[in-house]
Amino acid sequence: MMGLLKKVIGDTNQRQVKKLEKAVVQVESLADDMKKLSDDGLRQKTEEFKERYQNGESLDKLLPEAFAVVREAAGRVLNMTPFRVQIMGALVLHDGDIAEMKTGEGKTLVATMPVYLNAITGKGVHVITVNDYLARRDSEQMGDLYRFLGLTVGLNEKGMTKDEKREAYSCDITYGTNNEYGFDYLRDNMVLYKEQMVQRPLNFAVVDEVDSILIDEARTPLIISGSVEQTTQMYAEADAFVRFLNKEEDFTFDEKTKNVQLTEEGVNKAERHFNIENLFDAKNVSITHHINQALKAHVAMVKDSDYVVDDGEAVIVDQFTGRLMKGRRYSDGLHQAIEVKEGLQVQKESMTLASITFQNYFRMYQKLAGMTGTAKTEEEEFQNIYGMNVTSIPTNKPIAREDNADLIYKSKDGKFKAVVEKIEELYKTGQPVLVGTVSVETSEHVSKLLKKRRVPHNVLNAKNHENEAKIIENAGQKGAVTIATNMAGRGTDIKLGEGVRELGGLYVIGTERHESRRIDNQLRGRSGRQGDPGVSQFYLSMDDELMRRFGSDNMRGMMEKLGMEEDQPIESRLVSRAVETAQKRVEGSNFDTRKQILQYDDVMREQRDIVYAQRMEVLESENLSEIVMKMINSTVERGVRAHTPEEEVPEDWDLDAIVNYLNGVAFSEYEMTTKEIWGKEPEEIIDLVMEKVKEEYKQKEEEVGEEHMREFEKVVMLRAVDRKWMNHIDQMDQLRQGIHLRAYGQNDPLREYKFEGFNMFEEMVASIEEEVTTHVMKTKIESNNLEREPVAQGKAVHGNNTERNEKKRQPVRKAQEIGRNASCPCGSGKKYKNCCGVAKAKA
């Protein structure tokens, strides 16, 4: 069955490639015409294309000519003429799909053709890379080509001012990292004036290393968060308690899910230690939470694998790239628990002010395309979530790399002994070696073993990424030995030095299989670029995490029966296939996790779209009086209906409650009595109240002037929307964390989350309307309350880390006390208690 499926997929890809070849012929047939043009003639083509597009000609119609222009210009400016396979990749990108192209096939040049063509629209094209170094490098190198053709190029970097960012976004083509684009979107939806926004509507994005950004990072949301006042004492108490617990007796640890749970004995010990009767009582939720996080910090989170201690801080290590993720923090108190465990200063927890997943951010683009060396294994996910197909583009030259079967050892010691022996052997011959490791810890272990054997080498891991590109570039030189964590140096080519081809090319050694086949394929793909020779070899042991998690006991037993030594390997395609099957299971599980995250975030997406659209309407509107009146009407109606239920007779209605509520939120000068609404139907009460409200509203507008009134309404509305939305995000976050427990009651957690989330959203809307009503109707408008101020100071976080942007503390100035019987400072001639003092007291 699988063979048949592979055949069908292969045939589909082949058909697609043949179709692309026909389009390539069309582009190449224009080569001679383009050669005849002068530099100015080529440049003028850009203006011609823009004009033709404005006159209704489609981009698809312009494509052959536009691609031919870029092809010719690249030869003149960059001294690189795109190969046929590069034009094929470019066609796939223009269609809004993914081009899978092997390492060294020149993906950066591939992107220039669709980027140029789509930039002709004037709507902006974003080129997204995995790190700042690549964004800067590509914007400079490829920028020369675009500028030669008369287009503008911008670079969007972290730390730029709003004006600099706005300028970068206004360019035809903008380079930057996925994080920066996502954070700019969130910040734009927190601005107080429309002019402060930096992004234009999202048009077309080309994502480099698309699998890394849209899949590996899809589980981690982008968050703007603000700090929350709280005590750190509980973390210390929980940490002191868990240090004395014993595995199995007091707690259990599930390696597959990394789940840690107290046993019955552990629960008893906790109750004795914290002097409480029942750990699971509602009032002890905080204690339970802190114990769980402390347990997780001690048992599930491993130093130098999940995080490193660097410069007095616990810094997360990205499990996919092995990079240090400075500034990023684990959520829900786990980071604080790790800080206590390591004896570091505990930082405050934070509150989410705005958040979005990469999945939902990138789905907002009109058109999205991507390129990578490894995407075919995740095609189903790309199709389901982003609606993008993956096309495997053939290599320019046949792959000459030799991929050996995995070598399996009984123990880790035996495996590493064999690895360093092989490295030493290759070093003596001068053949360069790239050693791939899954964790920082492993890279340092291999480094120590090589030092003992006096083998010079470079280590490229999360602790040493400043010289990343340089180290990777030199990894193909004669005698070079480079140890790198996963995907380190991704986007940088390893070119072979002089005489290396004759030695067999770059030798890639994998010290462990990753849970994702893509990451292993990326490591293999570092060798054998552009038809170069090369070798790849994975060394595994029965103690490796993947082998341990997926039933290596039978194989271990077999090795022991055969009396195999620690450093004696099994070399078997059968074992390699078993490992691949295990990887497929993990990939399937990870896909389900990401899909579930997206399903939950989709609930928030619908709500976020409504709130952000309303916010934009507030920012863009010159006059909000109509919206304000609708909000007041809704508030009044809710207040009246709540106390006049249809099932009750009018004599039982609580008219006092209606009057008290309306006097509290809707009137400043006027005071309503129960007598006025006695004997009236709900609709009549609402009409009467709204009549009085409009009179007061009009009077207030005449007093302060229309301009002041309009700005005051904007201030009030923005403040209400922002504060309520931030609290709502926090509540939804808490709801989501506990919603899975509903499954025990035979309820679908996602359905429950949607239902409760909808109710909470309705409550938030009602709360916004009530706050706007109260402030517009009851607050005295003065010049000092016409300033728009942010509700909270936030910092950007990728998966709960934050870049601090806190307001400088201002000295406290004591306000001047005004006596109740003194003349009012507003100049009305009245006593303060009968003038501004009344409004102040009521508000």
Disulfide bonds with the S-S distance in Angstrom:
none
